[in-house]
Amino acid sequence: MGATKPYKLSVSQELLDWIDNRVKTARIIPDVAHEPGQEWADGTPSSVMTELVDYWKEKFDWRAVEKKINENFKMFTMDIKEGEEVITLHFVHHRSEREGALPLLVSHGWPGNFLEVENLLKLTDPEDPQAQAYHIVAPSIPGFTLSSSPSKPDFSIAKIAATYHKLMQGLGYTHYVAQGGDWGSFISRSIALQFPDACIGVHLNFMIGLPPSAIRYPFKIFSLLVRWFTAEEKKKLARMQWWMKSESGYSRIQGTKPQTISYGLLDSPIGMLAWIREKLESLAEPDYVWDPEVVITWTILYLLSGSAWHARIYKVGINNLGKEVLSKTIATQVPLGYSSFPLDVGYIPQWWAVASVAENIVFWKEHAKGGHFASVECPEALIEDIQEFVRILREKGGSAKWEAALKAGANGNY
């Protein structure tokens, strides 16, 4: 395992000029006329793309954004060997100055990135002096944005989880809490499954699971077969089914021919912009307004990777997800907490989750508002849930693991 190296984002002028030239010469193809309310039915509307591209041409300043990222995020890299691969893992690492701070590993997904952790960084120094403080570590998935890419097509979720665990060990955080949504939820679950002695708890804001075992849980499988759900559960499950039927085409393409689709996306800033912007629209609350600077910044970060791994994870990840994560239940020794936001697209009821996700669910909260990008859309709600989950860990969890995590936080290498 390599040493921790400070990282500053600095895009070459040559690459920036190439991106700017592609944007300046972009052609926005016309859309067809849609009925009111159906403007997004066929993808990102040309009217939305025109506004974004005009903003990119006339107002967006990458160097100013780059400077802000470098000022707001303490970033590092570490070379980590996992199997035959050596990954130069990019990560955000903010240490708390508070005594008794707890290591917290935050994992993102697609089309998100490490910038999603920004609102959670206040957890290093909460306003309430009695509140739990955290040392926050937020890696970039290998092959995504600023982390290097695996060279072979078998770098599954379990390997990503193992890489993250080695990062935490390399930082001196022998015990820690894991948190994640989207792909980050599966990475966090895999960490809990592979390293239950080190992971003192896992908090998720996205959850799916296989049906309960008919032998172990006959009443639960009966409830599932007859659709014995509450009205709210039916509503959330219907949204997930709608997503899989009407909005998951991107995952089918990325999950079958990731290299082919990536030629187009990585060679066309406007193509990547439209690809990402579409998912942001359907995954968030209708009244949430996406700042064009944020959308363009996320787009450029994916262009910087020069890699098909943003798509390839849907092939290697999904193909191995059943045997690595979904078919296994997190043991009692790793407590689990879950925050459900109504417009997310991964959901199962608590009674189902107990049978197929984790034996020891100690926190479960269903919110009235919020979507897939909780740390961006409704960060205060997510922060409150993380704090409540950790309070329960402190009160009900094993004292030995809790003390080990606090000791790791105090003695971490940084």
C-alpha positions as CSV (number, residue, x, y, z in Angstrom):
1,M,0.0,0.0,0.0
2,G,1.4,3.4,-1.0
3,A,1.7,6.5,1.0
4,T,-1.0,9.2,1.2
5,K,-0.3,12.0,-1.2
6,P,-2.0,15.4,-1.3
7,Y,-4.0,16.0,-4.4
8,K,-4.8,19.2,-6.2
9,L,-7.2,19.3,-9.2
10,S,-5.5,20.8,-12.2
11,V,-6.9,20.1,-15.6
12,S,-4.4,20.5,-18.4
13,Q,-5.1,23.5,-20.7
14,E,-4.9,21.2,-23.7
15,L,-7.8,19.0,-22.4
16,L,-9.7,22.1,-21.3
17,D,-9.3,23.6,-24.8
18,W,-10.6,20.4,-26.4
19,I,-13.6,20.4,-24.2
20,D,-14.3,24.1,-24.8
21,N,-14.0,23.7,-28.5
22,R,-16.5,20.8,-28.5
23,V,-18.9,22.9,-26.5
24,K,-18.5,25.9,-28.8
25,T,-19.2,23.8,-31.9
26,A,-22.0,21.8,-30.3
27,R,-25.1,21.1,-32.4
28,I,-28.3,20.7,-30.4
29,I,-30.7,18.6,-32.4
30,P,-34.4,19.7,-32.4
31,D,-36.9,17.9,-30.3
32,V,-40.5,17.0,-31.2
33,A,-43.5,18.7,-29.6
34,H,-44.7,17.0,-26.5
35,E,-47.9,17.2,-24.5
36,P,-47.6,19.4,-21.3
37,G,-45.9,17.3,-18.6
38,Q,-44.3,14.9,-21.1
39,E,-41.3,17.0,-22.1
40,W,-38.9,14.5,-20.6
41,A,-40.6,11.4,-22.1
42,D,-37.9,10.9,-24.7
43,G,-34.9,12.1,-22.8
44,T,-33.3,15.5,-22.1
45,P,-35.4,18.1,-24.0
46,S,-33.5,20.3,-26.5
47,S,-34.8,23.4,-24.7
48,V,-33.0,22.3,-21.5
49,M,-29.8,21.4,-23.5
50,T,-29.8,24.7,-25.2
51,E,-29.9,26.6,-21.9
52,L,-27.2,24.4,-20.4
53,V,-24.9,24.8,-23.5
54,D,-25.4,28.5,-23.6
55,Y,-24.5,28.7,-19.9
56,W,-21.4,26.6,-20.5
57,K,-20.4,28.8,-23.4
58,E,-21.1,32.2,-21.8
59,K,-20.9,31.9,-18.0
60,F,-19.2,28.7,-16.9
61,D,-15.6,29.1,-15.7
62,W,-13.8,25.8,-15.1
63,R,-10.8,27.5,-13.5
64,A,-13.0,29.2,-11.0
65,V,-14.8,25.9,-10.2
66,E,-11.4,24.1,-10.0
67,K,-10.2,26.7,-7.5
68,K,-13.3,26.3,-5.4
69,I,-13.0,22.5,-5.4
70,N,-9.4,22.7,-4.3
71,E,-10.3,25.2,-1.5
72,N,-13.4,23.3,-0.2
73,F,-12.1,19.8,-0.3
74,K,-8.9,18.3,1.2
75,M,-8.0,15.7,-1.4
76,F,-5.5,12.9,-1.5
77,T,-4.5,9.8,-3.4
78,M,-3.2,6.4,-2.2
79,D,-1.9,3.5,-4.3
80,I,-3.8,0.4,-3.2
81,K,-3.2,-3.1,-4.4
82,E,-6.3,-5.3,-4.8
83,G,-5.6,-8.6,-6.4
84,E,-3.5,-8.0,-9.5
85,E,-4.6,-4.4,-9.8
86,V,-3.0,-1.3,-8.3
87,I,-5.5,1.5,-8.0
88,T,-4.5,5.1,-7.4
89,L,-7.5,5.9,-5.3
90,H,-8.6,9.6,-5.1
91,F,-10.4,10.5,-1.9
92,V,-11.6,13.4,0.2
93,H,-10.3,13.3,3.8
94,H,-11.5,15.8,6.4
95,R,-10.2,15.3,9.9
96,S,-12.2,16.6,12.9
97,E,-10.4,18.5,15.6
98,R,-13.0,17.3,18.2
99,E,-12.0,14.7,20.7
100,G,-14.0,11.5,20.3
101,A,-14.5,11.9,16.5
102,L,-15.6,8.8,14.7
103,P,-14.3,7.7,11.2
104,L,-17.0,7.8,8.6
105,L,-16.6,6.3,5.1
106,V,-19.0,7.8,2.6
107,S,-19.4,6.1,-0.8
108,H,-21.0,7.6,-3.9
109,G,-22.6,6.1,-7.0
110,W,-23.4,7.1,-10.6
111,P,-23.9,9.7,-11.9
112,G,-22.7,11.2,-8.7
113,N,-19.2,11.7,-7.5
114,F,-17.1,12.8,-4.5
115,L,-18.6,16.3,-4.6
116,E,-21.8,14.9,-3.1
117,V,-20.1,14.7,0.3
118,E,-19.7,18.5,0.5
119,N,-22.8,19.1,2.7
120,L,-21.8,16.3,5.0
121,L,-18.4,17.8,5.8
122,K,-20.0,20.0,8.5
123,L,-20.1,16.7,10.5
124,T,-16.4,17.2,11.3
125,D,-17.5,20.2,13.5
126,P,-21.3,20.0,14.3
127,E,-22.9,23.2,15.6
128,D,-24.1,21.3,18.7
129,P,-21.0,20.9,20.8
130,Q,-22.5,17.7,22.3
131,A,-23.1,16.2,18.8
132,Q,-21.0,13.4,17.5
133,A,-18.2,14.6,15.2
134,Y,-16.6,12.6,12.4
135,H,-13.4,12.1,10.4
136,I,-14.9,12.0,6.9
137,V,-13.4,9.9,4.1
138,A,-15.1,10.0,0.7
139,P,-13.3,8.0,-2.1
140,S,-13.9,8.2,-5.8
141,I,-14.9,4.8,-7.3
142,P,-12.1,3.3,-9.3
143,G,-12.4,4.4,-12.9
144,F,-14.8,7.2,-11.9
145,T,-13.7,10.9,-12.2
146,L,-10.3,11.2,-10.4
147,S,-9.5,7.6,-9.4
148,S,-7.4,5.4,-11.8
149,S,-9.1,2.7,-13.7
150,P,-8.8,-1.1,-13.3
151,S,-7.1,-2.7,-16.3
152,K,-9.2,-5.9,-16.3
153,P,-13.0,-6.3,-16.5
154,D,-13.5,-8.1,-13.2
155,F,-13.2,-5.3,-10.7
156,S,-16.5,-6.0,-9.0
157,I,-18.3,-4.3,-6.0
158,A,-16.6,-6.7,-3.6
159,K,-13.2,-5.5,-4.9
160,I,-14.2,-1.9,-4.7
161,A,-15.3,-2.5,-1.1
162,A,-12.0,-4.2,-0.3
163,T,-10.1,-1.3,-1.8
164,Y,-12.0,1.1,0.4
165,H,-11.3,-1.0,3.4
166,K,-7.6,-1.0,2.7
167,L,-7.8,2.8,2.3
168,M,-9.3,3.1,5.8
169,Q,-6.7,0.7,7.3
170,G,-4.0,2.7,5.5
171,L,-5.3,5.9,7.1
172,G,-5.2,4.2,10.5
173,Y,-9.0,3.8,10.8
174,T,-9.1,0.2,11.9
175,H,-12.8,0.6,12.8
176,Y,-15.3,2.9,11.1
177,V,-18.9,3.5,10.1
178,A,-19.9,3.1,6.4
179,Q,-22.5,5.2,4.6
180,G,-23.7,5.1,1.0
181,G,-26.4,5.5,-1.6
182,D,-26.8,4.1,-5.2
183,W,-23.7,2.0,-5.9
184,G,-22.3,3.3,-2.6
185,S,-25.0,1.4,-0.8
186,F,-23.8,-1.9,-2.3
187,I,-20.2,-1.0,-1.6
188,S,-21.1,-0.3,2.0
189,R,-23.1,-3.5,2.3
190,S,-20.1,-5.4,0.9
191,I,-17.8,-3.8,3.4
192,A,-20.1,-5.0,6.2
193,L,-20.2,-8.5,4.8
194,Q,-16.5,-8.8,4.2
195,F,-15.1,-6.9,7.2
196,P,-17.7,-7.2,10.0
197,D,-15.0,-6.8,12.7
198,A,-13.9,-3.4,11.3
199,C,-17.3,-2.0,10.2
200,I,-19.1,-1.0,13.4
201,G,-22.3,0.0,11.5
202,V,-23.6,0.8,8.1
203,H,-26.1,3.5,7.1
204,L,-27.8,3.4,3.7
205,N,-30.1,5.7,1.8
206,F,-30.8,3.3,-1.1
207,M,-31.9,-0.3,-0.6
208,I,-33.0,-3.3,-2.7
209,G,-33.1,-7.0,-1.7
210,L,-33.9,-10.4,-3.0
211,P,-37.2,-12.0,-1.9
212,P,-37.0,-13.6,1.6
213,S,-36.3,-17.3,1.8
214,A,-39.6,-19.3,1.6
215,I,-38.2,-21.9,4.0
216,R,-37.0,-19.4,6.7
217,Y,-39.7,-16.8,6.2
218,P,-42.9,-18.5,4.9
219,F,-45.2,-15.7,6.2
220,K,-43.0,-13.0,4.7
221,I,-42.9,-14.7,1.3
222,F,-46.6,-15.1,1.5
223,S,-47.0,-11.4,2.2
224,L,-44.8,-10.7,-0.8
225,L,-46.7,-13.0,-3.1
226,V,-50.1,-11.6,-2.2
227,R,-48.7,-8.0,-2.2
228,W,-49.6,-7.4,1.4
229,F,-48.2,-3.9,1.6
230,T,-49.3,-0.7,3.1
231,A,-50.4,2.1,0.8
232,E,-47.1,3.9,1.2
233,E,-45.1,0.7,0.6
234,K,-47.1,0.1,-2.6
235,K,-46.4,3.7,-3.8
236,K,-42.6,3.3,-3.3
237,L,-42.5,-0.1,-4.8
238,A,-44.5,1.1,-7.8
239,R,-42.0,3.9,-8.3
240,M,-39.2,1.4,-8.3
241,Q,-41.1,-0.7,-10.9
242,W,-41.7,2.3,-13.0
243,W,-38.0,3.2,-12.9
244,M,-37.0,-0.3,-14.0
245,K,-39.5,-0.4,-16.8
246,S,-39.3,3.2,-18.1
247,E,-36.0,4.8,-16.9
248,S,-33.4,2.1,-16.7
249,G,-32.4,1.9,-20.4
250,Y,-29.1,3.5,-19.6
251,S,-28.2,0.6,-17.3
252,R,-29.0,-1.9,-20.0
253,I,-26.7,-0.2,-22.5
254,Q,-23.9,0.4,-19.9
255,G,-24.4,-3.1,-18.6
256,T,-24.0,-4.9,-21.9
257,K,-21.7,-2.7,-24.1
258,P,-20.0,-0.3,-21.8
259,Q,-17.0,0.3,-24.1
260,T,-19.2,1.2,-27.1
261,I,-21.4,3.7,-25.3
262,S,-18.3,5.3,-23.7
263,Y,-16.7,6.2,-27.0
264,G,-19.7,8.5,-27.7
265,L,-19.9,9.9,-24.1
266,L,-16.2,10.5,-23.5
267,D,-15.7,12.0,-26.9
268,S,-18.7,14.4,-26.6
269,P,-19.0,16.7,-23.7
270,I,-22.6,17.5,-24.8
271,G,-23.4,13.9,-25.0
272,M,-22.2,13.3,-21.5
273,L,-24.0,16.4,-20.3
274,A,-27.4,15.1,-21.7
275,W,-26.8,11.6,-20.4
276,I,-26.2,12.8,-16.8
277,R,-28.8,15.6,-16.9
278,E,-31.6,13.2,-17.8
279,K,-30.9,11.0,-14.7
280,L,-30.7,14.0,-12.4
281,E,-34.2,15.0,-13.6
282,S,-36.0,11.7,-12.9
283,L,-34.2,10.9,-9.7
284,A,-34.9,14.2,-7.8
285,E,-38.0,16.0,-6.4
286,P,-39.8,17.8,-9.2
287,D,-39.3,21.2,-7.4
288,Y,-35.5,20.7,-7.0
289,V,-33.6,23.0,-9.2
290,W,-30.3,21.7,-10.5
291,D,-27.7,24.5,-10.7
292,P,-26.2,24.5,-14.2
293,E,-22.7,25.0,-12.8
294,V,-23.2,21.8,-10.7
295,V,-24.4,19.8,-13.7
296,I,-21.6,20.9,-16.0
297,T,-19.0,20.3,-13.2
298,W,-20.2,16.7,-12.7
299,T,-20.1,16.2,-16.5
300,I,-16.5,17.5,-16.7
301,L,-15.4,15.3,-13.8
302,Y,-16.6,12.2,-15.8
303,L,-14.8,13.4,-18.9
304,L,-11.6,13.7,-16.9
305,S,-11.6,9.9,-16.2
306,G,-11.0,9.0,-19.8
307,S,-12.4,5.7,-18.9
308,A,-15.4,3.4,-19.6
309,W,-15.6,2.4,-16.0
310,H,-18.5,4.7,-15.2
311,A,-20.4,2.4,-17.6
312,R,-18.5,-0.8,-17.0
313,I,-19.6,-1.0,-13.3
314,Y,-23.1,-1.8,-14.6
315,K,-21.8,-4.9,-16.3
316,V,-19.3,-6.3,-13.8
317,G,-21.2,-4.9,-10.8
318,I,-24.7,-6.2,-11.8
319,N,-23.3,-9.6,-13.0
320,N,-21.7,-10.2,-9.6
321,L,-24.1,-8.4,-7.4
322,G,-26.3,-11.4,-6.6
323,K,-23.5,-13.7,-5.3
324,E,-21.4,-10.9,-3.7
325,V,-24.1,-8.8,-2.0
326,L,-27.8,-9.6,-2.6
327,S,-27.7,-13.3,-1.7
328,K,-26.0,-12.5,1.7
329,T,-27.4,-11.1,4.9
330,I,-25.4,-8.7,7.0
331,A,-24.7,-10.4,10.4
332,T,-26.0,-9.2,13.7
333,Q,-22.6,-7.8,14.7
334,V,-23.0,-5.0,12.1
335,P,-26.0,-2.8,12.9
336,L,-27.7,-1.3,9.9
337,G,-29.6,2.0,9.6
338,Y,-31.8,3.1,6.6
339,S,-33.2,6.4,5.4
340,S,-35.9,6.1,2.8
341,F,-36.6,9.1,0.6
342,P,-39.9,8.9,-1.3
343,L,-38.6,9.7,-4.8
344,D,-35.6,7.4,-4.6
345,V,-35.9,4.3,-6.8
346,G,-34.5,1.6,-4.5
347,Y,-36.8,0.5,-1.7
348,I,-38.1,-2.5,0.2
349,P,-40.2,-2.6,3.4
350,Q,-38.5,-3.1,6.7
351,W,-39.9,-6.6,7.3
352,W,-38.5,-7.6,3.9
353,A,-35.1,-6.0,4.6
354,V,-34.8,-7.9,7.9
355,A,-35.2,-11.1,6.0
356,S,-32.8,-10.4,3.1
357,V,-30.5,-7.5,3.9
358,A,-29.5,-7.3,7.5
359,E,-30.4,-9.2,10.7
360,N,-29.8,-6.2,13.0
361,I,-31.7,-3.1,11.7
362,V,-31.6,-0.6,14.5
363,F,-32.7,2.6,12.6
364,W,-35.3,3.0,9.9
365,K,-36.9,6.3,8.8
366,E,-39.2,7.0,6.0
367,H,-39.2,10.7,4.9
368,A,-41.9,12.7,3.3
369,K,-39.7,14.5,0.9
370,G,-36.5,13.9,-1.0
371,G,-35.0,11.9,-3.8
372,H,-32.0,9.8,-4.8
373,F,-29.4,12.4,-4.1
374,A,-30.1,12.9,-0.5
375,S,-26.8,14.6,0.4
376,V,-27.5,17.2,-2.2
377,E,-31.3,17.6,-2.1
378,C,-32.0,17.3,1.6
379,P,-28.6,17.1,3.4
380,E,-30.0,18.2,6.8
381,A,-32.4,15.3,6.9
382,L,-29.6,12.9,6.0
383,I,-27.2,14.4,8.6
384,E,-29.9,14.1,11.3
385,D,-30.5,10.4,10.4
386,I,-26.8,9.6,10.5
387,Q,-26.5,11.2,13.9
388,E,-29.5,9.3,15.2
389,F,-28.2,6.1,13.8
390,V,-24.8,6.6,15.4
391,R,-26.4,7.6,18.7
392,I,-28.1,4.2,18.7
393,L,-24.8,2.5,17.9
394,R,-23.3,4.2,20.8
395,E,-26.1,3.2,23.2
396,K,-26.8,-0.3,21.9
397,G,-23.7,-1.4,20.1
398,G,-20.8,-3.4,21.4
399,S,-18.6,-1.2,23.6
400,A,-15.4,-2.8,22.5
401,K,-16.0,-2.0,18.8
402,W,-17.2,1.5,19.6
403,E,-14.1,2.2,21.8
404,A,-11.9,0.8,19.0
405,A,-13.4,3.1,16.5
406,L,-12.9,6.1,18.7
407,K,-9.3,5.1,19.3
408,A,-8.8,4.6,15.6
409,G,-10.2,8.1,15.0
410,A,-7.8,9.6,17.6
411,N,-4.7,7.7,16.3
412,G,-5.4,7.8,12.5
413,N,-2.5,8.6,10.1
414,Y,-3.2,11.9,8.3
